Amino acid sequence: MNRNNEDLLNSTEANQFGLATAALLRQGSQSLPASVKDRLYAARLKALSLKKPEKVRIQQHVLANSTGNWSVGSRSFWDNVGWVAPLVVLVFGLIGIAQWQQDSRINDIAELDVALLTDDVPPDAYADSGFLGFLKNGPLADSEQDSLDSSKSPS
């Protein structure tokens, strides 16, 4: 059955056809026996219970802002500034780590200063390269070796 565009119904003709068809079906269903009506009613209830729920489509207006990014028309305050919170946490975390490292360095330097100032040797001696050589190879190194040997020998 070939139809041209001229043979198609326009919207008013389609509405009239639908109304006429519904009226004929209504008249035909009134003449059906009660048992057939009951079976048709039960079949319709079963079909409606098995019908999948329709997907609801929500239409939102999407606009491009001045930077060219696409955004939804109604955005809340937290959607607009939600990216700031992780950035603030990152910045404060980095500041905290830097402060902790600086405190650690200060404590290490303080421990070294206390060790130098409470030692019997004056601090200027540690700057002398000859004194460091003396500590490594001098008579104190020999006396330490002797004390280690005597502690290992059986008495």
MDAnalysis code that builds the backbone (N, CA, C; Angstrom):
import MDAnalysis as mda
import numpy as np

u = mda.Universe.empty(465, n_residues=155, atom_resindex=np.repeat(np.arange(155), 3), trajectory=True)
u.add_TopologyAttr("name", ["N", "CA", "C"] * 155)
u.add_TopologyAttr("resid", np.arange(1, 156))
u.add_TopologyAttr("resname", ["MET", "ASN", "ARG", "ASN", "ASN", "GLU", "ASP", "LEU", "LEU", "ASN", "SER", "THR", "GLU", "ALA", "ASN", "GLN", "PHE", "GLY", "LEU", "ALA", "THR", "ALA", "ALA", "LEU", "LEU", "ARG", "GLN", "GLY", "SER", "GLN", "SER", "LEU", "PRO", "ALA", "SER", "VAL", "LYS", "ASP", "ARG", "LEU", "TYR", "ALA", "ALA", "ARG", "LEU", "LYS", "ALA", "LEU", "SER", "LEU", "LYS", "LYS", "PRO", "GLU", "LYS", "VAL", "ARG", "ILE", "GLN", "GLN", "HIS", "VAL", "LEU", "ALA", "ASN", "SER", "THR", "GLY", "ASN", "TRP", "SER", "VAL", "GLY", "SER", "ARG", "SER", "PHE", "TRP", "ASP", "ASN", "VAL", "GLY", "TRP", "VAL", "ALA", "PRO", "LEU", "VAL", "VAL", "LEU", "VAL", "PHE", "GLY", "LEU", "ILE", "GLY", "ILE", "ALA", "GLN", "TRP", "GLN", "GLN", "ASP", "SER", "ARG", "ILE", "ASN", "ASP", "ILE", "ALA", "GLU", "LEU", "ASP", "VAL", "ALA", "LEU", "LEU", "THR", "ASP", "ASP", "VAL", "PRO", "PRO", "ASP", "ALA", "TYR", "ALA", "ASP", "SER", "GLY", "PHE", "LEU", "GLY", "PHE", "LEU", "LYS", "ASN", "GLY", "PRO", "LEU", "ALA", "ASP", "SER", "GLU", "GLN", "ASP", "SER", "LEU", "ASP", "SER", "SER", "LYS", "SER", "PRO", "SER"])
u.atoms.positions = np.array([
    [0.843, -1.166, 0.000],
    [0.000, 0.000, 0.000],
    [0.887, 1.226, 0.000],
    [0.970, 1.899, -1.104],
    [1.788, 3.086, -1.243],
    [0.967, 4.323, -0.964],
    [1.523, 5.159, -0.106],
    [0.839, 6.422, 0.199],
    [1.784, 7.563, -0.104],
    [1.256, 8.567, -0.677],
    [2.012, 9.791, -0.894],
    [1.778, 10.716, 0.285],
    [2.521, 11.782, 0.332],
    [2.330, 12.763, 1.398],
    [0.931, 13.354, 1.363],
    [0.318, 13.381, 0.219],
    [-1.027, 13.961, 0.090],
    [-2.063, 13.074, 0.765],
    [-1.799, 11.744, 0.839],
    [-2.763, 10.817, 1.396],
    [-2.709, 10.768, 2.928],
    [-1.671, 11.286, 3.556],
    [-1.543, 11.256, 5.009],
    [-2.542, 12.219, 5.636],
    [-3.000, 11.850, 6.841],
    [-3.978, 12.673, 7.552],
    [-3.274, 13.812, 8.273],
    [-3.939, 14.954, 8.291],
    [-3.388, 16.029, 9.108],
    [-3.845, 15.805, 10.551],
    [-3.460, 16.656, 11.475],
    [-3.711, 16.398, 12.898],
    [-5.202, 16.426, 13.234],
    [-5.975, 17.292, 12.644],
    [-7.409, 17.335, 12.963],
    [-8.110, 16.094, 12.420],
    [-7.742, 15.658, 11.226],
    [-8.340, 14.447, 10.664],
    [-7.953, 13.220, 11.489],
    [-6.693, 13.179, 11.992],
    [-6.239, 12.057, 12.814],
    [-7.013, 12.035, 14.127],
    [-7.282, 13.196, 14.708],
    [-8.073, 13.259, 15.950],
    [-9.496, 12.767, 15.716],
    [-10.087, 13.180, 14.591],
    [-11.447, 12.740, 14.283],
    [-11.495, 11.230, 14.057],
    [-10.488, 10.693, 13.385],
    [-10.422, 9.250, 13.152],
    [-10.302, 8.495, 14.480],
    [-9.465, 8.995, 15.395],
    [-9.290, 8.363, 16.701],
    [-10.571, 8.364, 17.509],
    [-11.296, 9.480, 17.491],
    [-12.566, 9.557, 18.225],
    [-13.601, 8.593, 17.642],
    [-13.670, 8.500, 16.331],
    [-14.620, 7.600, 15.689],
    [-14.273, 6.145, 16.002],
    [-13.028, 5.807, 15.993],
    [-12.589, 4.450, 16.302],
    [-12.923, 4.108, 17.749],
    [-12.687, 5.030, 18.668],
    [-12.997, 4.793, 20.077],
    [-14.489, 4.578, 20.270],
    [-15.312, 5.338, 19.560],
    [-16.769, 5.174, 19.681],
    [-17.203, 3.807, 19.168],
    [-16.657, 3.362, 18.053],
    [-17.001, 2.037, 17.523],
    [-16.571, 0.919, 18.476],
    [-15.394, 1.046, 19.091],
    [-14.923, 0.040, 20.033],
    [-15.804, 0.012, 21.286],
    [-16.208, 1.183, 21.755],
    [-17.087, 1.254, 22.910],
    [-18.426, 0.546, 22.626],
    [-18.976, 0.793, 21.427],
    [-20.245, 0.146, 21.056],
    [-20.058, -1.366, 20.933],
    [-18.945, -1.798, 20.366],
    [-18.700, -3.219, 20.194],
    [-18.474, -3.918, 21.517],
    [-17.852, -3.239, 22.470],
    [-17.584, -3.869, 23.760],
    [-18.861, -4.011, 24.592],
    [-19.868, -3.189, 24.313],
    [-21.132, -3.293, 25.061],
    [-21.911, -4.539, 24.642],
    [-21.699, -5.009, 23.441],
    [-22.433, -6.176, 22.968],
    [-21.731, -7.495, 23.290],
    [-20.570, -7.461, 23.954],
    [-19.836, -8.681, 24.310],
    [-20.489, -9.355, 25.516],
    [-20.397, -10.679, 25.611],
    [-20.920, -11.379, 26.787],
    [-20.109, -11.027, 28.041],
    [-20.656, -11.201, 29.217],
    [-20.029, -10.824, 30.484],
    [-18.746, -11.617, 30.733],
    [-18.713, -12.891, 30.368],
    [-17.512, -13.706, 30.592],
    [-16.332, -13.183, 29.765],
    [-16.604, -12.753, 28.558],
    [-15.543, -12.203, 27.704],
    [-15.063, -10.872, 28.273],
    [-16.008, -10.052, 28.765],
    [-15.621, -8.765, 29.370],
    [-14.739, -8.996, 30.592],
    [-15.093, -10.015, 31.423],
    [-14.298, -10.309, 32.614],
    [-12.891, -10.783, 32.247],
    [-12.785, -11.627, 31.227],
    [-11.469, -12.096, 30.786],
    [-10.653, -10.942, 30.212],
    [-11.282, -10.060, 29.449],
    [-10.564, -8.897, 28.914],
    [-10.105, -7.969, 30.050],
    [-10.964, -7.799, 31.067],
    [-10.610, -6.946, 32.205],
    [-9.428, -7.549, 32.972],
    [-9.453, -8.861, 33.207],
    [-8.349, -9.530, 33.905],
    [-7.055, -9.450, 33.090],
    [-7.165, -9.606, 31.772],
    [-5.982, -9.511, 30.905],
    [-5.404, -8.097, 30.934],
    [-6.278, -7.115, 30.981],
    [-5.798, -5.724, 31.033],
    [-5.095, -5.446, 32.354],
    [-5.646, -5.919, 33.472],
    [-5.003, -5.733, 34.771],
    [-3.639, -6.409, 34.813],
    [-3.551, -7.610, 34.251],
    [-2.274, -8.321, 34.226],
    [-1.255, -7.567, 33.376],
    [-1.696, -7.053, 32.228],
    [-0.790, -6.299, 31.350],
    [-0.309, -5.020, 32.035],
    [-1.194, -4.367, 32.770],
    [-0.800, -3.138, 33.466],
    [0.167, -3.430, 34.616],
    [-0.004, -4.572, 35.282],
    [0.901, -4.902, 36.383],
    [2.298, -5.267, 35.870],
    [2.384, -5.820, 34.655],
    [3.679, -6.197, 34.083],
    [4.353, -5.052, 33.341],
    [3.646, -3.976, 33.159],
    [4.191, -2.844, 32.411],
    [5.349, -2.216, 33.183],
    [6.428, -1.960, 32.491],
    [7.583, -1.313, 33.105],
    [7.252, 0.150, 33.343],
    [7.763, 0.699, 34.430],
    [7.497, 2.118, 34.674],
    [8.163, 2.967, 33.597],
    [7.490, 4.018, 33.240],
    [8.021, 4.901, 32.202],
    [9.164, 5.726, 32.771],
    [10.149, 5.942, 31.933],
    [11.257, 6.793, 32.343],
    [10.805, 8.243, 32.228],
    [11.041, 8.969, 33.290],
    [10.666, 10.373, 33.303],
    [11.877, 11.178, 32.869],
    [11.709, 11.943, 31.872],
    [12.801, 12.777, 31.379],
    [12.624, 14.185, 31.927],
    [13.675, 14.666, 32.541],
    [13.654, 16.017, 33.097],
    [14.468, 16.910, 32.180],
    [13.872, 17.982, 31.793],
    [14.545, 18.887, 30.874],
    [15.121, 20.052, 31.667],
    [16.421, 20.269, 31.505],
    [17.079, 21.388, 32.161],
    [17.669, 22.287, 31.088],
    [17.633, 23.562, 31.381],
    [18.218, 24.513, 30.446],
    [19.723, 24.565, 30.671],
    [20.463, 24.406, 29.602],
    [21.916, 24.414, 29.694],
    [22.421, 25.611, 28.905],
    [23.265, 26.398, 29.561],
    [23.786, 27.608, 28.938],
    [25.303, 27.581, 28.958],
    [25.909, 28.242, 28.014],
    [27.358, 28.383, 28.015],
    [27.693, 29.707, 28.671],
    [28.645, 29.670, 29.636],
    [29.025, 30.920, 30.281],
    [30.124, 31.599, 29.482],
    [30.644, 32.685, 30.000],
    [31.590, 33.491, 29.233],
    [32.909, 32.765, 28.966],
    [33.254, 31.754, 29.788],
    [34.499, 31.023, 29.555],
    [34.309, 29.868, 28.585],
    [33.073, 29.637, 28.151],
    [32.817, 28.573, 27.191],
    [32.444, 27.263, 27.835],
    [32.384, 27.213, 29.160],
    [31.994, 25.979, 29.849],
    [30.478, 25.864, 29.852],
    [29.995, 24.642, 29.757],
    [28.553, 24.409, 29.788],
    [28.121, 24.286, 31.220],
    [27.038, 24.928, 31.557],
    [26.548, 24.858, 32.921],
    [25.037, 24.793, 32.922],
    [24.488, 24.216, 33.995],
    [23.047, 24.121, 34.154],
    [22.553, 25.470, 34.653],
    [21.381, 25.844, 34.225],
    [20.853, 27.163, 34.545],
    [20.762, 27.476, 36.017],
    [20.243, 26.570, 36.848],
    [20.097, 26.866, 38.266],
    [21.092, 26.042, 39.054],
    [22.144, 26.685, 39.523],
    [23.157, 26.010, 40.328],
    [23.136, 26.617, 41.714],
    [23.319, 25.776, 42.714],
    [23.289, 26.268, 44.079],
    [24.634, 26.893, 44.433],
    [24.655, 27.512, 45.607],
    [25.864, 28.162, 46.089],
    [26.995, 27.153, 46.247],
    [26.682, 25.960, 46.799],
    [27.716, 24.957, 47.047],
    [28.236, 24.358, 45.751],
    [27.417, 24.329, 44.702],
    [27.912, 23.859, 43.409],
    [28.930, 24.837, 42.839],
    [28.712, 26.117, 43.080],
    [29.609, 27.131, 42.537],
    [30.938, 27.196, 43.284],
    [30.919, 27.004, 44.603],
    [32.148, 27.125, 45.380],
    [32.624, 25.786, 45.914],
    [32.052, 24.691, 45.467],
    [32.425, 23.372, 45.953],
    [33.863, 22.997, 45.644],
    [34.430, 23.541, 44.628],
    [35.818, 23.218, 44.270],
    [36.806, 23.954, 45.158],
    [36.346, 24.966, 45.912],
    [37.241, 25.761, 46.745],
    [37.666, 24.979, 47.990],
    [36.767, 24.182, 48.552],
    [37.060, 23.473, 49.802],
    [38.291, 22.560, 49.674],
    [38.402, 21.706, 48.657],
    [39.622, 20.891, 48.547],
    [40.880, 21.734, 48.357],
    [40.748, 22.857, 47.671],
    [41.895, 23.730, 47.468],
    [42.352, 24.346, 48.786],
    [41.408, 24.775, 49.628],
    [41.743, 25.346, 50.930],
    [42.398, 24.293, 51.813],
    [41.868, 23.068, 51.810],
    [42.461, 21.987, 52.604],
    [43.889, 21.708, 52.134],
    [44.100, 21.709, 50.825],
    [45.445, 21.470, 50.281],
    [46.417, 22.561, 50.723],
    [46.002, 23.812, 50.629],
    [46.887, 24.924, 50.994],
    [47.240, 24.860, 52.476],
    [46.223, 24.656, 53.344],
    [46.504, 24.583, 54.769],
    [47.342, 23.347, 55.099],
    [47.158, 22.256, 54.389],
    [47.985, 21.075, 54.599],
    [49.445, 21.340, 54.249],
    [49.672, 22.010, 53.123],
    [51.046, 22.338, 52.734],
    [51.693, 23.308, 53.726],
    [50.922, 24.269, 54.209],
    [51.450, 25.214, 55.204],
    [51.798, 24.454, 56.488],
    [50.939, 23.521, 56.899],
    [51.199, 22.738, 58.102],
    [52.437, 21.873, 57.971],
    [52.615, 21.248, 56.809],
    [53.810, 20.415, 56.584],
    [55.072, 21.262, 56.616],
    [55.037, 22.432, 55.989],
    [56.207, 23.325, 55.995],
    [56.537, 23.780, 57.415],
    [55.508, 24.086, 58.208],
    [55.719, 24.519, 59.591],
    [56.321, 23.383, 60.417],
    [55.817, 22.160, 60.220],
    [56.335, 21.003, 60.955],
    [57.802, 20.757, 60.607],
    [58.161, 20.855, 59.311],
    [59.555, 20.657, 58.904],
    [60.463, 21.730, 59.490],
    [59.967, 22.966, 59.525],
    [60.773, 24.053, 60.078],
    [60.985, 23.834, 61.576],
    [59.949, 23.410, 62.291],
    [60.104, 23.118, 63.718],
    [61.083, 21.974, 63.935],
    [61.039, 20.968, 63.082],
    [61.959, 19.840, 63.189],
    [63.404, 20.295, 62.984],
    [63.630, 21.161, 61.991],
    [64.983, 21.685, 61.755],
    [65.471, 22.504, 62.947],
    [64.590, 23.325, 63.501],
    [64.972, 24.148, 64.655],
    [65.330, 23.266, 65.841],
    [64.561, 22.200, 66.079],
    [64.864, 21.283, 67.184],
    [66.193, 20.567, 66.969],
    [66.497, 20.170, 65.731],
    [67.774, 19.510, 65.443],
    [68.950, 20.451, 65.687],
    [68.813, 21.684, 65.252],
    [69.884, 22.676, 65.457],
    [70.054, 22.965, 66.947],
    [68.951, 23.036, 67.683],
    [69.028, 23.286, 69.127],
    [69.735, 22.139, 69.836],
    [69.450, 20.889, 69.448],
    [70.126, 19.740, 70.055],
    [71.629, 19.777, 69.784],
    [72.002, 20.152, 68.561],
    [73.417, 20.255, 68.215],
    [74.085, 21.364, 69.022],
    [73.426, 22.508, 69.169],
    [73.988, 23.612, 69.952],
    [74.178, 23.202, 71.409],
    [73.210, 22.503, 71.970],
    [73.332, 22.053, 73.364],
    [74.504, 21.095, 73.500],
    [74.651, 20.178, 72.546],
    [75.764, 19.218, 72.615],
    [77.108, 19.933, 72.513],
    [77.223, 20.922, 71.643],
    [78.488, 21.654, 71.497],
    [78.799, 22.494, 72.733],
    [77.792, 23.141, 73.278],
    [78.042, 24.044, 74.407],
    [78.286, 23.298, 75.717],
    [77.768, 22.106, 75.859],
    [77.984, 21.350, 77.103],
    [79.196, 20.431, 77.022],
    [79.851, 20.350, 75.869],
    [81.017, 19.489, 75.709],
    [82.245, 20.156, 76.339],
    [83.275, 19.355, 76.690],
    [84.512, 19.877, 77.273],
    [85.369, 20.586, 76.243],
    [85.236, 20.243, 74.987],
    [86.041, 20.819, 73.917],
    [85.372, 22.113, 73.453],
    [86.148, 23.178, 73.257],
    [85.539, 24.433, 72.783],
    [85.027, 24.280, 71.347],
    [83.954, 24.993, 70.983],
    [83.375, 24.854, 69.633],
    [84.331, 25.196, 68.509],
    [85.330, 26.089, 68.747],
    [86.274, 26.444, 67.690],
    [87.137, 25.242, 67.292],
    [87.323, 24.301, 68.179],
    [88.164, 23.143, 67.885],
    [87.542, 22.276, 66.795],
    [86.218, 22.228, 66.749],
    [85.571, 21.396, 65.722],
    [85.744, 21.990, 64.324],
    [86.012, 23.279, 64.205],
    [86.235, 23.906, 62.912],
    [87.646, 23.629, 62.399],
    [88.547, 23.234, 63.262],
    [89.930, 22.961, 62.883],
    [90.024, 21.564, 62.289],
    [90.531, 21.460, 61.055],
    [90.621, 20.153, 60.391],
    [91.658, 19.258, 61.068],
    [92.684, 19.843, 61.650],
    [93.695, 19.041, 62.349],
    [93.117, 18.378, 63.575],
    [92.204, 19.052, 64.270],
    [91.586, 18.474, 65.466],
    [90.703, 17.282, 65.103],
    [89.993, 17.375, 63.978],
    [89.165, 16.243, 63.538],
    [90.043, 15.047, 63.201],
    [91.210, 15.317, 62.560],
    [92.158, 14.225, 62.279],
    [92.711, 13.639, 63.553],
    [92.989, 14.493, 64.552],
    [93.489, 14.038, 65.839],
    [92.460, 13.137, 66.536],
    [91.179, 13.525, 66.427],
    [90.137, 12.705, 67.056],
    [90.033, 11.338, 66.390],
    [90.216, 11.310, 65.067],
    [90.091, 10.042, 64.341],
    [91.305, 9.143, 64.549],
    [92.507, 9.720, 64.572],
    [93.728, 8.903, 64.574],
    [94.584, 9.100, 65.814],
    [94.246, 9.966, 66.696],
    [95.105, 10.334, 67.828],
    [95.114, 9.316, 68.943],
    [95.736, 9.701, 70.061],
    [95.889, 8.785, 71.191],
    [94.543, 8.413, 71.832],
    [93.544, 9.249, 71.685],
    [92.241, 8.895, 72.247],
    [91.663, 7.691, 71.513],
    [91.870, 7.629, 70.204],
    [91.386, 6.490, 69.430],
    [92.101, 5.220, 69.874],
    [93.445, 5.324, 70.197],
    [94.187, 4.162, 70.662],
    [93.711, 3.731, 72.042],
    [93.434, 4.684, 72.919],
    [92.988, 4.334, 74.276],
    [91.592, 3.703, 74.234],
    [90.764, 4.145, 73.305],
    [89.444, 3.534, 73.162],
    [89.587, 2.099, 72.675],
    [90.531, 1.854, 71.756],
    [90.766, 0.504, 71.257],
    [91.273, -0.390, 72.384],
    [92.176, 0.159, 73.236],
    [92.711, -0.617, 74.351],
    [91.614, -0.977, 75.341],
    [90.707, -0.056, 75.592],
    [89.621, -0.314, 76.561],
    [88.677, -1.371, 75.999],
    [88.462, -1.368, 74.679],
    [87.618, -2.380, 74.068],
    [88.272, -3.752, 74.153],
    [89.607, -3.812, 73.922],
    [90.326, -5.086, 73.985],
    [90.331, -5.649, 75.418],
    [90.498, -4.795, 76.409],
    [90.541, -5.269, 77.779],
    [89.185, -5.756, 78.255],
    [88.121, -5.180, 77.726],
    [86.779, -5.631, 78.130],
    [86.458, -6.985, 77.501],
    [87.096, -7.312, 76.378],
    [86.833, -8.585, 75.722],
    [87.682, -9.713, 76.311],
    [88.828, -9.400, 76.896],
    [89.724, -10.457, 77.406],
    [89.140, -11.042, 78.695],
    [89.322, -12.390, 78.874],
    [88.772, -13.036, 80.069],
    [89.585, -12.678, 81.296],
    [88.955, -12.461, 82.416],
    [89.648, -12.085, 83.659],
    [89.816, -13.276, 84.567],
])
